[in-house]
């Protein structure tokens, strides 16, 4: 019985509770900037256009892409959906 409890604790701590390593990188494009969300050393999201904006709008500045990537990364770390709204873009001053 003790062995089963010890195994359950081990499995829970090392497989279930393992925090995901989430980060981002910003990159330049021919028409602007984009970002990648990296999770456990793999590309999870590659965003080459401004999310939530209809059409093909590109980040005009590196700072706009980075601020949006930071927002998405924070949401993922907080176990929220990595979605961005127009209101959030506006609150960050992202030009689109």
C-alpha contacts under 8 A as a table, 3 or more apart, distances in Angstrom:
res1	aa1	res2	aa2	distance
1	X	4	X	5.27
1	X	5	X	6.45
2	X	5	X	5.18
2	X	6	X	6.12
3	X	6	X	5.06
3	X	7	X	6.11
4	X	7	X	5.11
4	X	8	X	6.13
5	X	8	X	5.06
5	X	9	X	6.26
6	X	9	X	5.20
6	X	10	X	6.18
7	X	10	X	4.99
7	X	11	X	6.05
8	X	11	X	5.21
8	X	12	X	6.08
9	X	12	X	5.15
9	X	13	X	6.09
10	X	13	X	5.30
10	X	14	X	5.99
11	X	14	X	5.46
11	X	15	X	5.44
11	X	16	X	6.90
12	X	15	X	5.66
12	X	16	X	4.88
12	X	17	X	6.13
13	X	16	X	6.03
13	X	17	X	5.08
13	X	18	X	6.80
14	X	17	X	6.17
14	X	18	X	5.75
15	X	18	X	5.70
20	X	39	X	6.54
20	X	40	X	6.16
20	X	77	X	7.87
21	X	38	X	7.92
21	X	39	X	5.47
21	X	40	X	4.98
21	X	41	X	7.65
22	X	37	X	7.12
22	X	38	X	5.62
22	X	39	X	4.42
22	X	40	X	6.47
22	X	73	X	6.58
22	X	76	X	7.76
22	X	77	X	7.16
23	X	37	X	5.87
23	X	38	X	5.15
23	X	39	X	6.50
23	X	73	X	6.33
24	X	35	X	6.85
24	X	36	X	5.44
24	X	37	X	4.44
24	X	38	X	5.46
24	X	69	X	6.29
24	X	70	X	7.34
24	X	73	X	7.12
25	X	35	X	5.58
25	X	36	X	5.32
25	X	37	X	6.75
25	X	38	X	7.66
25	X	66	X	7.73
25	X	69	X	7.83
26	X	33	X	7.12
26	X	34	X	5.79
26	X	35	X	4.25
26	X	36	X	6.43
26	X	62	X	7.11
26	X	65	X	6.63
26	X	66	X	6.15
26	X	69	X	7.88
27	X	33	X	5.80
27	X	34	X	5.36
27	X	35	X	5.82
27	X	36	X	7.94
27	X	62	X	7.93
28	X	32	X	6.17
28	X	33	X	4.55
28	X	34	X	6.29
28	X	62	X	7.79
29	X	32	X	5.07
29	X	33	X	5.24
29	X	34	X	6.78
29	X	48	X	7.75
31	X	58	X	6.68
31	X	60	X	7.90
32	X	58	X	5.50
32	X	59	X	5.34
32	X	60	X	5.07
32	X	61	X	6.79
33	X	48	X	6.97
33	X	49	X	7.97
33	X	58	X	6.52
33	X	59	X	5.02
33	X	60	X	6.38
33	X	61	X	6.39
33	X	62	X	5.87
33	X	65	X	6.20
34	X	46	X	7.67
34	X	47	X	5.59
34	X	48	X	4.48
34	X	49	X	6.51
34	X	50	X	7.99
34	X	58	X	7.50
34	X	59	X	6.54
34	X	62	X	7.91
34	X	65	X	5.77
35	X	46	X	6.07
35	X	47	X	5.33
35	X	48	X	6.61
35	X	65	X	6.16
35	X	66	X	7.09
35	X	69	X	6.30
36	X	43	X	6.51
36	X	44	X	7.36
36	X	45	X	5.50
36	X	46	X	4.42
36	X	47	X	6.08
36	X	69	X	7.44
37	X	43	X	6.01
37	X	44	X	5.53
37	X	45	X	4.98
37	X	46	X	6.50
37	X	69	X	6.97
37	X	72	X	7.91
37	X	73	X	6.92
38	X	41	X	5.83
38	X	42	X	5.35
38	X	43	X	4.59
38	X	44	X	5.46
38	X	45	X	7.14
39	X	42	X	5.36
39	X	43	X	6.39
39	X	44	X	5.91
43	X	46	X	6.88
47	X	50	X	7.25
47	X	51	X	7.53
48	X	58	X	6.94
49	X	56	X	6.30
49	X	57	X	5.61
49	X	58	X	4.67
49	X	59	X	6.64
50	X	53	X	6.06
50	X	56	X	7.68
50	X	57	X	5.62
50	X	58	X	5.49
50	X	59	X	6.01
50	X	96	X	7.51
51	X	83	X	7.93
51	X	84	X	6.31
51	X	85	X	7.66
52	X	84	X	6.26
52	X	85	X	5.66
52	X	86	X	5.95
53	X	56	X	7.72
53	X	57	X	6.77
53	X	86	X	7.03
53	X	96	X	7.64
54	X	57	X	7.51
57	X	96	X	5.95
58	X	96	X	7.07
59	X	62	X	7.26
59	X	64	X	6.19
59	X	65	X	5.81
59	X	94	X	7.68
59	X	95	X	7.27
59	X	96	X	7.04
60	X	64	X	7.13
60	X	95	X	6.90
60	X	96	X	7.65
61	X	64	X	5.34
61	X	65	X	6.65
62	X	65	X	5.25
62	X	66	X	6.09
63	X	66	X	4.98
63	X	67	X	5.97
64	X	67	X	5.24
64	X	68	X	6.23
64	X	92	X	7.81
64	X	93	X	7.75
64	X	94	X	5.47
64	X	95	X	7.71
65	X	68	X	5.26
65	X	69	X	6.11
66	X	69	X	4.99
66	X	70	X	6.10
67	X	70	X	5.08
67	X	71	X	6.30
67	X	92	X	7.36
68	X	71	X	5.05
68	X	72	X	6.29
68	X	84	X	7.95
68	X	89	X	7.49
69	X	72	X	5.15
69	X	73	X	6.03
70	X	73	X	5.05
70	X	74	X	6.06
71	X	74	X	5.17
71	X	75	X	6.24
72	X	75	X	5.11
72	X	76	X	6.25
72	X	82	X	5.11
72	X	83	X	6.91
72	X	84	X	7.24
73	X	76	X	5.15
73	X	77	X	6.23
73	X	82	X	7.47
74	X	77	X	5.10
74	X	78	X	6.15
75	X	78	X	5.00
75	X	79	X	6.22
75	X	80	X	4.90
75	X	81	X	6.51
75	X	82	X	5.76
76	X	79	X	4.96
76	X	80	X	5.42
76	X	81	X	6.50
76	X	82	X	5.82
77	X	80	X	7.49
84	X	88	X	6.41
84	X	89	X	7.23
85	X	88	X	5.17
85	X	89	X	6.39
86	X	89	X	5.04
86	X	90	X	6.08
87	X	90	X	5.03
87	X	91	X	6.08
88	X	91	X	5.03
88	X	92	X	6.34
89	X	92	X	5.24
89	X	93	X	6.28
89	X	94	X	5.29
90	X	93	X	4.93
90	X	94	X	5.88
90	X	95	X	7.90
91	X	94	X	7.77
